[in-house]
Amino acid sequence: MKLAESIERGDVKFLYIYNANPLASLPNQNRLRKALEENDVFIVVHDLFLTDTALFADVVLPANTFFERLDIADSYYHRYVALNEPVGRLYGKSNYEVIRMLASALGIENPYLHESEEDIIRKILEKNGLSFEELRRKGFIKIPEKSRMYSTPSGKIEFYSQRAVKRGLPPFPEYNPIKGRGLQLLSPTHRMTITSQYHNTHGIVDPNLYMNPEDAVVRGIEDGELVEVYNEMGAVKTKVRLTDDVPKGVVVLYKAFWPKILGWNVNFLTNDEVNGEYGNSSAYHSTWVEVRRYR
């Protein structure tokens, strides 16, 4: 979240980026891009696609796909693990392969950096009471359910938080309204994407700004008009859609489109503040903007 600030201070001279697209997904893009352009930072990107981040790179390492590597896959939603076996081989490398190659080139002899993919998978499965042979034979197997203990004083999920009380905080979440200048900008993920993923396959699925009709009347804005959305971080232009689904005082732009496709995304407006009191979390949704007809 503080990458731009760290670069401006001169703390960052080398970036190795994989499994990420920060030149689309990080906040305050104008500041971040300016920091990278004006400071001496060497950037290596390991990716399957020529993302916005790859366009800023000094070196791009081609990644491979799940069609080309041995792996296992579990889920957020069920207790099954599946085996992913390679069906072909092209020219890209996996994260695992690049790390092994770097370890060899640097003479790092830590045995954990030189295990085979199958050895790593076997260890993970055995630790969870599963057999690699059974997985290979069946293609997927069920993960045994374990008794769950949570790191709370009671060992259970606590609706009434004893730890919060000890820290001098309310035991239940409390709503504390915040107010900035203009309209609060929310930037959720579109149902067809995951943050900056799939924009290159689906295209820019919905770049519209969604606004409550009452807020539009005050600003002399009509449905379908081209508008400028702006704040101290930057400005973007897009079409507006009026809907009662968006509360008064709020506007919505879907997040993390590839700027190389559209020329902008919502993170040219989002702020890069960090909530240090609660886990250094981001404050994307504490962004305030104003909207006017584009002339």
Beta strands, then each sheet from edge to edge (+ up, - down):
strand 1: 14-18
strand 2: 42-47
strand 3: 59-62
strand 4: 71-73
strand 5: 80-84
strand 6: 140-142
strand 7: 183-186
strand 8: 209-211
strand 9: 226-231
strand 10: 234-242
strand 11: 250-252
strand 12: 274-275
strand 13: 281-282
strand 14: 287-293
sheet 1: 1+ 2+ 3+
sheet 2: 4+ 5- 6+
sheet 3: 7+ 11+ 8- 10- 9+ 14- 7+
sheet 4: 12+ 13-
end
